[in-house]
């Protein structure tokens, strides 16, 4: 593709009537938010699978709530604790 001297970022910024630096800031914030959502979804899926909560697992797989449901689940539902004590190493957990 030949460069015709057209800057798509500058054109978009001009169209939206905002400085081009705002678009770069927005792109960075968007990437950070997406990474946070992926981490939250992964943590919620992992905890629900470890606790044997199949319904919660499938809710997290199929319903996207922008991290709200995942945050609530991670704050409310605690990880399962072992009922026996063998130095932190057990087969069941």
N, C-alpha and C positions, 0 to 999 in steps of 0.2 A: 504494500500500500504506500502510495506516495504522500509525503507530507506537504500539504498545500499552505502551511503557515496558519492553520486554523487550530486554536487551542480550545478543546471541548469544555475544559473546566472553566475557562474564562467566559465562554459563551453561555454556559449554564448559570454562572454567577451573574452575568449581565441580564439574562432572562429572568432570574429570580430577584434581581435587584439587591444582591448582597455581595459583600467582598469575597473574593476567591478564598481567602484564608478561613472564612467561616465554613466553607465546604470541606476543607481539609480537616478542620476541627470536628465537624459533624461525622465525617468518615471514620476518624479515630475513635470517637465516642460510640459509634455504631459497632465497630469491631470489638471494642471492650465489652459492650453490653451483650453481644452475641457469645463471646467467650464465657462471660459470667453465666448466661442462661444454659450453655452447654454443661458447665461444671455443676450447676444446681440440678439439672435434669439427671446427670450421671450419678450424683450423690443420692438423689431420691430413688432412682432406679436400683442402685446398689443396696441401699438400706432396705427397701421393700422386698427385694429378692432374698437378702440375708435373713429377714424376719419371716419369710414364708408368706408374705401378704400378696397373693397373686392378683387380687382385685386392684389394689393400689398400683402394682407394677403395670398392669394393662391400662389403667387410667393415665399413668404418666407417659406410656408409649403413644397412646392415641389422642390425648387431649393436650393441646398447647394453650397454657394460660399465662404465657410470658413470665414464668417463674413464680407466680403468686402461689399457686397450689403447692409447688415444690418447697418453697420457703416455709409455708405453714406446716407441711408434713414434716420437714426436717426439724422444725422447732418443737412440734407437739409430740411426735412419735419418737421415742428413744430407742436406741439399739438394744437388742435382746442381751440379757445378762446370763451368764452360766449359773446353774444352780449348784455347781460343785467347784471346789478349789483345788487346782493342781498346778499352781505356779503360772497360770496364764496360758498354758498350752493344753488345748483339748481338741478332741476329734469332732465334737458336735458343733463347735462355733466357727 
